Amino acid sequence: MACTGHSKGAGEALIFAALAKTKGITWERVSTFGTPHPGYLNGLVTAQMGADYRDMVNPADPICEVPFYLPRPRPITKVMAPLPLWNVPDYGLMIAHHIQNYVAALKQLGG
């Protein structure tokens, strides 16, 4: 089984994965995209799960740096994707957080 999420959903996916593990669910992979700093929950999930973890972060994504005072104990995979080439509303600084950037980066990584 796999568990994934983007942004707030990534944090929720980590919580869900940890809770499900306590009920005996075995994870093959837990992948998150554009996750805010989850604090020590992230490290707790990594330590207990024994699965393939990828915490994908676009360095230009401001969401990945909030809240700045909480740690990010899990190792991250920095992904660089070009900004979307299609016509999207003006997201301003949030354009780097758009899920399509993470999709493009995942394709570059071959997964």
Buried (B, 14 or more C-beta within 10 A) or exposed (E): EEBBBBBEBBBEBBEBBBEBBEEEEEBEBBBBBBBBBBBEBBBBBBEEBEBEBBBBBBEBBEBBEEEEEBEBBBEBBEBEBEEBEEEEEEEEEEBBBBEBBBBBBBEEEEE
